[in-house]
Amino acid sequence: MTATDIHSDLLKQFETRSLSADGAEALMRHISEQLHKNLSRYNWVGFYLMETSGNALTLGPYVGSFVPTVRIPLDKGLCGAAANSRATVVVNDVSKDPRYIGSDIVKSNIVAPILLHGNVVAELDIESYFTDTFGPSEQKFIEACAALVARSMAKIKLHNFCTS
């Protein structure tokens, strides 16, 4: 099975799960677990959620072999850079990027913001113990996962608004 096949299968699974998940956090947990389980170079997979103050990201559902940073101010790290730019940040050798603030065992990192009405509400963060993990096809896949979570969050907010 090729990486493209795995990506396609996982996206279909996530789309199906998004229809029945008990909220966005449950969907995030499922996505974290499945990415970590099915993609061997995804050594830490998790979500960061925007604080209501809009000044920092706090740790959400994650799976991985090290303890992550629990709270990241928006002026720090690759997560902060992704939030501020509202664009995916890919660093395939974190030792060469002074913005990286995570674990010494990590070599590559990708952070995809999750946007709702143009605002960053969360981020999908994936770290690898290998350099050059996140090429263009991986980035496209991770961005598709982030977009799926955004759609799920939008449906939940619309549903809550309509039923309030």
N, C-alpha and C positions, 0 to 999 in steps of 0.2 A: 504494500500500500504506500503510495507516495504522500509527501507532506500535503500536497494540494487535496488529495482524497481525504486525509485525516481532517484537515481544516474544514472541508465541505461537510463531512459527516458531523463534526462537532457543532458547526453553525446550525445545521438542521436540528440537532438534538437541543441546542440552546433555545432555538426559536420555539420548538415544541414545549420545552419546559417553561418558557416565558408566558405561555398561555395558561398554565396551571399553577405557577409558583405562587406561594403565599407571600407576596410582596417582593420588592426589589432586592432586599437583603438576602432573602432565600435564593433568588436567582444568582446573585453575586457569589454566594457561598458555593452553589452548584458549579458555576463557571470556574471558580478558583480550583475546586477539587478536580474537575475533569481536565482542565488544562495541565495541572500539575501531574496528574496520573497518566495522561496520554501523550504528553510531549516531554521527552526525557531531558531536554535541555532547559526546560522551564522549571528551575529549581526553587523559586519562590514566586508565588502568584497571589496577588491580593488587590484589594480595593482600598482607596482612601476616600473619605467623605468630607465634603466642604462643611466647615463649621458654620453655624448660622451667622456668626460675626463676619464671615467672609475673609478672615485673616489667616486661617490655617486649615490644614487637612488633618483629619484624625483617622486612625486605623479602623478599617471595617473588616469584613470577612477576608481571611487569607489562609493559605496552606504553604508550608515550607519548612526548611530545616534550620532556620535561625530566627532569632527574635528581632522583629523589625522595629524601626523607629515608630513610636506611637503617635507622635504629633509633629507635623512639619509646617513651620511658618511659610507663607507664600514667597518670602524672600530667600528661601533656602532650598538647596537640592534640585534634583531633576524634576521632582514632583512639583515644586514651586515654579520652576521654569515652564513646565507644561501648562500649569494653571494660568500663569501670567500671559503666555503666548496663545493660549487656547488651541494649541497644536501639539501633535505627538512629538515627543522627544525620544530619539534613538541614539544611544551611545554604545558602540560595539567594543570599546576598551575604556572602561570607567577610570582606569589609572591615568588616563590622559585628559580627563575632564575634571577640573577643580570644583565643579558644582556638585559632584557626586558625594553623598554623605552617609552611605550605607555600609554594609559589611565588607571587610577586607577580602573575603573569599569570592565576592561577586566580580565578574569580568565584564558582563554586558547587561544593559538595562534598557527597557522601553517603558514609556509612560504615555498612555493615551487618555486624554481628557474625555469626560462624559458631559456633554452639553445638553442643557434643557433651556429652551428659549434664549439661546446665545450665552447662557451663563454656565460656568463650570460648577457642577453639583457633586462630582465624584471623579475618580481616576482609576484606571486599570493599570497596575504596576507589575511588571514581570522582570525578574532578575535571573541571570544565568551564571553558572560557574565557568562558562566558556566564552572566549572572545568571539566576535563576529557571529553571534547567534541570530541577530534580528536584521535580516535582509529585507528587500522590498516586499516579497510575498508574505513574510512574517508580519511586517508592519500592516499590510493591507488586512490580514486576518485579525490582528489584534484590534485594529480600528473598527472592523465589522463587529467584533464582540462588544466593544464599547458602545457602538451605535445601537446595538440590540438592547443593551441595558438602558440606554437613554430612552428608547421607544417604550420599554416596559415602565420606566419611571413616569413618562408622560401619560401613559394610559392610566396608571394608578392615580396620578394627580387629577386627571380629568374625571375619572370615576369618583374620587373623593369629593370633587367639586360638585358634580352632578347629584350626588346622593346626600350632600350636606343640607 
